[in-house]
Amino acid sequence: MNFKNIFSKKNCGDKCIEIKHDNQIDAGPVTRKKMEELIKKREKISGKEFDKGYSLIKKYPRSVSILGSARFGNDNIYYKKAESLARRIVKELSYAVVTGGGPGIMEAANKGAYEVGGISLGFVIKLPKEQRINKYLTDYVIFEYFFSRKTLLFFAAESYVYYPGGFGTLDELFEIITLIQTHKISKTPVILVGKEFWTPFLELFKEKLASVNHTIDMEDTKIYKIVDSEDEIIDIIKSAPYRQE
């Protein structure tokens, strides 16, 4: 099994950076020695990612992680909502805003924080397709691996705000729900913005998972909450316990 990782950065104008990651895999038999080499290589890379990410986030002890689709443009209603909320988080609470550092909802949240002089952080993942780092970051770290990136996204946030998104957003949502459900992290506000989008998912969880198949407890459905009122979201974040105390 041969791995060829080709990374390149290039300016795309007005402080925007594109990251290109071509990850080619030739499948085939792999020796134990080769497997050990691959494991050591990945351990080394992930260790550096944790160090860089932690060094960044520890400088900002109060933060809110905002997540959602990378595909929304600035004319999308959720883009506008994320931008507005992030602006208020900075102005009213003085918290850092943390995102995946890319386009869409990530850009919107970073923009809202950046334009009012706030701390606007990005944990950026390298992807097989070109991934654009948005221009509204005060600092960022680039990650090779999703697991180390997600760990840092969830490391110390006082609240998590999820806007509509695709598989990546759902993966990040299930990750934080599972961590809270299994008591790996303390209970922390998980806020879902967009009643029309999220309601069918939550009804499915209650009916198929809790009521019919009993694969979760009904109590688990209280981990998250749909909130479309910006004032209420600010109040929830303000009332959330300071996790690093």
The 8 nearest C-alpha neighbors of each residue, nearest first, counted from 0:
[[1, 26, 27, 25, 29, 28, 2, 24],
 [0, 2, 25, 24, 3, 26, 23, 27],
 [3, 1, 24, 23, 4, 0, 25, 22],
 [2, 4, 23, 22, 5, 1, 24, 21],
 [5, 3, 22, 21, 2, 6, 23, 20],
 [4, 6, 21, 20, 3, 7, 22, 19],
 [7, 5, 20, 19, 4, 21, 8, 18],
 [6, 8, 19, 18, 9, 5, 20, 17],
 [9, 7, 18, 17, 19, 16, 10, 6],
 [10, 8, 17, 16, 11, 7, 18, 19],
 [9, 11, 16, 12, 15, 17, 8, 14],
 [12, 10, 15, 16, 9, 17, 13, 14],
 [11, 13, 15, 14, 10, 16, 9, 134],
 [12, 14, 15, 11, 134, 10, 16, 133],
 [15, 13, 134, 12, 16, 10, 11, 133],
 [14, 16, 134, 11, 12, 13, 133, 132],
 [17, 15, 10, 132, 11, 131, 9, 14],
 [16, 18, 131, 9, 130, 8, 132, 129],
 [19, 17, 8, 130, 129, 7, 131, 20],
 [18, 20, 129, 7, 6, 128, 130, 17],
 [19, 21, 6, 127, 126, 5, 125, 22],
 [22, 20, 127, 5, 4, 23, 19, 6],
 [21, 23, 4, 3, 127, 20, 24, 5],
 [24, 22, 3, 2, 21, 25, 4, 1],
 [25, 23, 2, 1, 26, 22, 0, 3],
 [24, 26, 1, 0, 27, 23, 2, 3],
 [27, 25, 0, 24, 28, 1, 29, 2],
 [26, 28, 0, 29, 25, 1, 24, 30],
 [29, 27, 0, 30, 26, 25, 33, 31],
 [30, 28, 0, 33, 27, 34, 31, 32],
 [29, 31, 33, 32, 34, 28, 35, 0],
 [30, 32, 34, 33, 35, 29, 36, 37],
 [33, 31, 35, 30, 34, 36, 29, 37],
 [34, 32, 36, 30, 35, 31, 37, 29],
 [33, 35, 31, 37, 36, 32, 38, 30],
 [36, 34, 38, 32, 33, 37, 39, 31],
 [35, 37, 33, 39, 34, 38, 40, 32],
 [36, 38, 40, 34, 35, 39, 41, 33],
 [39, 37, 35, 41, 40, 36, 42, 34],
 [40, 38, 42, 36, 41, 37, 35, 43],
 [39, 41, 37, 43, 38, 42, 36, 44],
 [42, 40, 44, 38, 43, 39, 45, 37],
 [41, 43, 39, 45, 40, 44, 46, 38],
 [42, 44, 46, 40, 41, 45, 39, 47],
 [43, 45, 41, 47, 46, 42, 40, 48],
 [46, 44, 48, 42, 47, 43, 41, 49],
 [47, 45, 43, 49, 48, 44, 42, 50],
 [46, 48, 50, 44, 45, 49, 51, 43],
 [47, 49, 45, 51, 46, 50, 52, 142],
 [48, 50, 52, 46, 47, 51, 53, 45],
 [51, 49, 47, 53, 48, 52, 54, 46],
 [52, 50, 54, 48, 49, 53, 47, 55],
 [53, 51, 49, 55, 54, 50, 48, 151],
 [52, 54, 56, 55, 50, 51, 57, 49],
 [55, 53, 51, 52, 57, 56, 50, 58],
 [56, 54, 52, 53, 57, 58, 51, 59],
 [55, 57, 53, 58, 59, 54, 52, 60],
 [58, 56, 59, 55, 54, 60, 53, 155],
 [57, 59, 56, 55, 60, 54, 53, 61],
 [58, 60, 57, 56, 61, 95, 62, 55],
 [61, 59, 57, 58, 62, 243, 56, 155],
 [62, 60, 94, 59, 95, 157, 156, 63],
 [61, 63, 95, 156, 94, 96, 157, 60],
 [62, 64, 156, 158, 96, 157, 159, 97],
 [65, 63, 97, 159, 98, 156, 96, 160],
 [66, 64, 160, 98, 159, 161, 97, 63],
 [65, 67, 161, 162, 98, 160, 105, 64],
 [68, 66, 162, 164, 104, 168, 163, 161],
 [67, 69, 164, 70, 104, 103, 165, 163],
 [68, 70, 103, 102, 71, 104, 67, 101],
 [71, 69, 103, 68, 72, 102, 104, 164],
 [70, 72, 103, 69, 75, 68, 78, 104],
 [73, 71, 74, 75, 103, 70, 78, 102],
 [72, 74, 75, 78, 79, 71, 107, 103],
 [73, 75, 72, 76, 78, 79, 71, 77],
 [76, 74, 78, 73, 77, 72, 71, 79],
 [75, 77, 79, 78, 80, 74, 73, 81],
 [78, 76, 80, 79, 75, 81, 162, 104],
 [79, 77, 75, 81, 104, 107, 76, 80],
 [78, 80, 82, 76, 77, 81, 83, 75],
 [79, 81, 77, 83, 82, 78, 84, 76],
 [82, 80, 84, 108, 78, 83, 79, 107],
 [81, 83, 111, 107, 108, 79, 85, 80],
 [82, 84, 80, 86, 81, 85, 111, 79],
 [85, 83, 81, 87, 86, 82, 80, 88],
 [86, 84, 88, 111, 108, 112, 82, 87],
 [85, 87, 111, 112, 83, 84, 89, 88],
 [86, 88, 90, 84, 89, 85, 91, 83],
 [89, 87, 85, 92, 86, 91, 90, 94],
 [88, 90, 93, 87, 94, 86, 92, 117],
 [89, 91, 87, 88, 93, 92, 86, 115],
 [90, 92, 87, 88, 89, 93, 233, 86],
 [91, 93, 88, 94, 89, 90, 237, 87],
 [94, 92, 89, 90, 91, 88, 95, 117],
 [95, 93, 62, 61, 89, 92, 88, 96],
 [94, 96, 62, 118, 119, 61, 63, 97],
 [95, 97, 119, 63, 62, 120, 64, 118],
 [96, 98, 64, 120, 121, 63, 65, 119],
 [99, 97, 121, 100, 105, 65, 64, 66],
 [98, 100, 122, 123, 121, 101, 105, 97],
 [101, 99, 121, 123, 98, 122, 105, 132],
 [100, 102, 132, 133, 105, 99, 131, 106],
 [103, 101, 106, 69, 105, 133, 104, 131],
 [104, 102, 69, 71, 70, 106, 105, 72],
 [105, 103, 107, 67, 78, 106, 68, 69],
 [106, 104, 103, 98, 108, 107, 101, 102],
 [105, 107, 102, 109, 103, 104, 108, 133],
 [106, 108, 82, 104, 110, 78, 105, 109],
 [109, 107, 82, 81, 85, 111, 105, 110],
 [110, 108, 106, 112, 119, 135, 111, 107],
 [109, 111, 113, 107, 135, 108, 112, 106],
 [110, 112, 82, 86, 85, 108, 109, 114],
 [113, 111, 86, 117, 109, 85, 110, 114],
 [114, 112, 110, 116, 117, 115, 111, 135],
 [113, 115, 116, 111, 112, 110, 117, 86],
 [116, 114, 113, 117, 112, 86, 111, 90],
 [115, 117, 113, 114, 112, 118, 89, 90],
 [118, 116, 112, 113, 89, 115, 119, 95],
 [117, 119, 95, 137, 96, 120, 112, 113],
 [118, 120, 136, 96, 137, 109, 112, 113],
 [121, 119, 97, 138, 139, 136, 137, 96],
 [120, 122, 100, 139, 98, 99, 123, 97],
 [123, 121, 99, 140, 100, 139, 141, 98],
 [122, 124, 141, 99, 100, 121, 142, 140],
 [125, 123, 142, 141, 143, 126, 122, 145],
 [126, 124, 143, 20, 142, 123, 130, 18],
 [125, 127, 128, 20, 124, 130, 129, 19],
 [128, 126, 20, 21, 22, 129, 125, 19],
 [129, 127, 126, 130, 19, 20, 21, 125],
 [128, 130, 19, 18, 17, 131, 126, 127],
 [131, 129, 18, 17, 128, 126, 19, 132],
 [130, 132, 17, 101, 16, 18, 133, 129],
 [133, 131, 101, 16, 100, 15, 17, 134],
 [132, 134, 101, 106, 135, 15, 102, 100],
 [133, 135, 15, 14, 136, 132, 13, 16],
 [136, 134, 110, 109, 133, 113, 137, 106],
 [137, 135, 119, 138, 120, 134, 109, 121],
 [136, 138, 119, 120, 118, 135, 139, 113],
 [137, 139, 120, 136, 121, 119, 140, 55],
 [140, 138, 121, 120, 122, 136, 141, 137],
 [139, 141, 122, 123, 52, 121, 142, 51],
 [140, 142, 123, 124, 122, 139, 143, 125],
 [143, 141, 124, 144, 123, 148, 125, 48],
 [142, 144, 125, 124, 145, 141, 45, 44],
 [145, 143, 142, 146, 147, 148, 45, 124],
 [144, 146, 148, 147, 149, 124, 143, 142],
 [147, 145, 149, 148, 144, 150, 45, 151],
 [146, 148, 150, 149, 145, 144, 49, 45],
 [147, 149, 145, 151, 146, 150, 142, 152],
 [150, 148, 152, 146, 151, 147, 145, 153],
 [151, 149, 147, 153, 148, 152, 154, 146],
 [150, 152, 154, 153, 148, 149, 52, 147],
 [153, 151, 149, 150, 154, 148, 64, 122],
 [154, 152, 151, 150, 155, 156, 149, 175],
 [155, 153, 151, 152, 150, 156, 56, 149],
 [154, 156, 153, 157, 242, 243, 62, 60],
 [155, 157, 62, 63, 158, 64, 153, 154],
 [156, 158, 63, 62, 241, 242, 239, 155],
 [159, 157, 188, 63, 156, 187, 236, 189],
 [160, 158, 64, 189, 63, 65, 190, 188],
 [159, 161, 190, 65, 191, 189, 66, 64],
 [162, 160, 191, 66, 67, 192, 65, 190],
 [161, 163, 67, 192, 66, 191, 164, 193],
 [164, 162, 67, 68, 196, 161, 193, 192],
 [165, 163, 68, 67, 168, 162, 166, 169],
 [164, 166, 168, 167, 68, 169, 163, 67],
 [165, 167, 169, 168, 170, 164, 171, 68],
 [168, 166, 170, 169, 165, 171, 164, 68],
 [167, 169, 171, 164, 170, 165, 67, 166],
 [170, 168, 172, 166, 171, 167, 173, 165],
 [171, 169, 167, 173, 168, 172, 166, 174],
 [170, 172, 174, 168, 169, 173, 167, 175],
 [173, 171, 169, 174, 170, 175, 168, 176],
 [174, 172, 176, 170, 175, 171, 177, 169],
 [173, 175, 171, 177, 172, 176, 170, 178],
 [174, 176, 178, 177, 172, 173, 179, 171],
 [177, 175, 173, 179, 178, 174, 180, 172],
 [178, 176, 180, 174, 175, 179, 173, 181],
 [179, 177, 183, 175, 181, 176, 180, 184],
 [178, 180, 182, 176, 177, 184, 181, 186],
 [181, 179, 177, 182, 178, 176, 219, 222],
 [180, 182, 178, 179, 183, 177, 184, 176],
 [183, 181, 179, 184, 180, 178, 185, 186],
 [182, 184, 178, 181, 179, 185, 180, 177],
 [185, 183, 182, 179, 178, 186, 181, 187],
 [184, 186, 187, 182, 179, 183, 242, 178],
 [185, 187, 179, 184, 188, 222, 182, 180],
 [186, 188, 158, 185, 189, 157, 239, 179],
 [189, 187, 158, 190, 159, 223, 186, 239],
 [190, 188, 223, 159, 160, 158, 187, 224],
 [189, 191, 160, 224, 225, 223, 161, 188],
 [192, 190, 225, 161, 224, 226, 160, 162],
 [191, 193, 162, 227, 226, 225, 161, 190],
 [194, 192, 196, 195, 227, 197, 191, 162],
 [193, 195, 197, 196, 198, 225, 192, 227],
 [194, 196, 193, 197, 198, 199, 192, 163],
 [197, 195, 193, 194, 198, 163, 199, 200],
 [196, 198, 194, 200, 199, 195, 193, 201],
 [197, 199, 201, 200, 194, 195, 196, 202],
 [200, 198, 202, 201, 197, 203, 196, 195],
 [201, 199, 203, 198, 197, 202, 204, 196],
 [200, 202, 204, 198, 203, 199, 205, 197],
 [201, 203, 205, 199, 204, 200, 206, 198],
 [202, 204, 200, 206, 201, 205, 207, 199],
 [205, 203, 208, 201, 202, 206, 207, 200],
 [206, 204, 209, 202, 203, 208, 207, 210],
 [205, 207, 210, 203, 204, 209, 208, 211],
 [208, 206, 211, 203, 204, 212, 209, 205],
 [207, 209, 204, 214, 212, 213, 215, 205],
 [208, 210, 213, 205, 215, 216, 217, 206],
 [211, 209, 206, 213, 207, 205, 212, 208],
 [212, 210, 207, 213, 206, 209, 208, 205],
 [211, 213, 208, 214, 207, 210, 209, 215],
 [212, 214, 209, 215, 208, 210, 211, 216],
 [215, 213, 208, 212, 209, 216, 207, 211],
 [214, 216, 209, 213, 208, 219, 217, 212],
 [217, 215, 218, 219, 209, 213, 214, 220],
 [216, 218, 219, 209, 220, 215, 205, 210],
 [217, 219, 216, 220, 221, 222, 215, 209],
 [220, 218, 221, 217, 216, 222, 215, 180],
 [219, 221, 218, 222, 217, 223, 205, 216],
 [220, 222, 219, 223, 218, 224, 217, 189],
 [223, 221, 220, 219, 189, 176, 224, 179],
 [224, 222, 189, 221, 190, 220, 188, 225],
 [223, 225, 190, 191, 226, 189, 221, 222],
 [226, 224, 191, 192, 190, 194, 227, 223],
 [227, 225, 192, 228, 191, 224, 190, 232],
 [226, 228, 192, 193, 229, 225, 194, 232],
 [229, 227, 231, 230, 226, 232, 192, 233],
 [228, 230, 232, 231, 227, 233, 84, 226],
 [231, 229, 233, 228, 232, 234, 235, 227],
 [230, 232, 234, 228, 233, 229, 235, 226],
 [233, 231, 229, 235, 234, 230, 236, 228],
 [234, 232, 230, 236, 231, 235, 237, 229],
 [233, 235, 231, 237, 232, 236, 238, 230],
 [236, 234, 232, 238, 237, 233, 239, 231],
 [237, 235, 239, 233, 238, 234, 158, 232],
 [236, 238, 234, 235, 239, 233, 92, 240],
 [239, 237, 235, 236, 234, 240, 233, 241],
 [238, 240, 236, 237, 235, 157, 241, 188],
 [241, 239, 242, 238, 157, 187, 237, 244],
 [240, 242, 243, 244, 157, 239, 61, 60],
 [241, 243, 244, 240, 157, 155, 156, 185],
 [244, 242, 241, 155, 60, 61, 240, 157],
 [243, 242, 241, 240, 60, 61, 155, 157]]
